[in-house]
């Protein structure tokens, strides 16, 4: 058709069903990313309908367009600068009055709008009769009733968008909110000055800009400063004088007065549009809450749900995880048979496949966790969880919702950090992300099992439990410390809606789950792959040449060939078997010796020796140091690296324990090592996800340095303190 | 009297909103403005935060946030079911 694509922005309150409308419009053809420069999620989708192309952008759900939160700034800027052809405001019809506050602000922006009165069935069931025509007339905006969960009314919205996008007229001035006389006077005065002083192509609506200046809107003030240039001081002076005059007159900040007047306008409008019938209704939601946030039952039920989520994520997820891991194992086995030994095979199998495999195995966990979280969010239970937990989390300076990511951290830090997305304030989110790694993840457990099992046999359980507890204590202290230093400031207001319980839509749950999974694979895959390759290179070079095996191997073969021949001659077949086994064992032990030489001689080994002085005050030798460095990639690697370096021969836990003891590791240094493992960076995947979720390398760097420092200091106190007490 | 002093099940009308700008704006966005009737649905099991019913909407806020909201108790019974 050659016609331009129509750009539609979806605006609306949280819980208004905006995401459902978006999912219904775009189906699976959506792209999830971040808005540039911030960690607010951006969803976009392109659809073809009626021969037209629609570009649909889901704005963050907000209650208002004040510049106080990232979400609101992002939404407002998109409408101002992204120049959507049409803005569809998705309104929860059963909550019309509250929803119209955002609508009024959108209206003031001067964009072309459509109202989608969503969940109209719920509103009707609750006894509200909404006069759509009247609302449309009073607001000067087309109004449609939708039931997004059933897909009803969605096409009407798109049709109306086409119609509106092609209409050339600007929004109707007369339909905007009118403030009281003094305020209107101030607006008119500022508007005039703005028209005179700013550049010809000033991008915003003048009336709106004047209103924002009267509200002392920081973002707009800065923009005026650039646009009005030399005239801006005078403009600002006028604005601040007008503000003062209004403040004196009303005895209140102008922004509060204006917000109040908007609410008044809305209240009047709602009276005309909505008829509430006196149907006595049974409020299902309230009844559910009588149980779920009950004084006595609330916590036990919450704990049960969390337990169930944990079980599903890590218990149920264990099976596909094993299948995947077995799949990767057999893949590398087949490949190694196919290619044969050599540098390339080693690179492919131990570098590429091991690297990708180490990430891919988390996929089932992530899918399941996000499925559960999506259920919590879409039913409305997440808000109740925050309601229950807020008191406790508030003590660490966190929001009630931070509890879920922190708890998931005991399973795996990667999905846990991604779960921090449910937090609205970016400060809360960053703080949660920074303290989550102190929750001891499941990959660290094997290390505790080896060390605690070896050195604290009978008390291993107690020791491991104390480690988990130490992690929690460090997390709490870190939370309080960061809250009072670099992440200072009153926490964002907790004020939050407890939305009515709803039956979640499977489609929404699945889309949510796939979004996360795709994001995880795309973004993490690259980083992990590179990181694993670096470690592979460091540990494989300089290589001990194959030929170094030759003399030893020849010797073994020669000795056993002779012995076996002798035994055969003597007809002792059982002796022959025994000798064959011995031969295999001798070859194996030679291989282990060579591996150890390789590890010691490699760049990684040299690094280990080089930094040994750093670790010796906490009782860890160069071999332990290398194991810990390899643990930056993944904690799963630590035990196997120790196996190689201490030359346990076979990889069994008991054997490793034995050689650890023989090589001079004491219970005290074992404990120090466990403490270090508990507290330092979990793994490369965590670092990657952290960078992505905080939106900058800066926080990841901070976290790595901070947690490693905390780990070292704590381990130092344990080791040296223990020595002073004579425990070493 | 301020909102945080009232027990579960109390109702009344909001007579003033204080606090810092950020909190006031937020409260206002949620419809907590002068003259609005409210009903205290419940306190969380640990006594903080509290749940409020305003204009048919359930809102949770911390007790220290409720302490900036001035109220007149019992002016009007607004429990939704009694409307």
Interface residues (C-beta under 8 A of the other chain):
Chain A: X63 X64 X66 X68 X94 X95 X97 X98 X101 X126 X253 X255 X256 X259 X260 X263 X276 X278 X280 X281 X283 X285 X286 X289 X293 X294 X295 X296 X298 X299 X383 X386 X387 X388 X390 X391 X392 X394 X400 X490 X492 X493 X494 X495 X496 X497 X498 X499 X500
Chain B: X20 X21 X22 X23 X24 X25 X26 X27 X28 X29 X30 X31 X32 X33 X34 X41 X42 X44 X45 X46 X47 X48 X49 X51 X55 X56 X57 X58 X59 X60 X61 X62 X65 X80 X81 X83
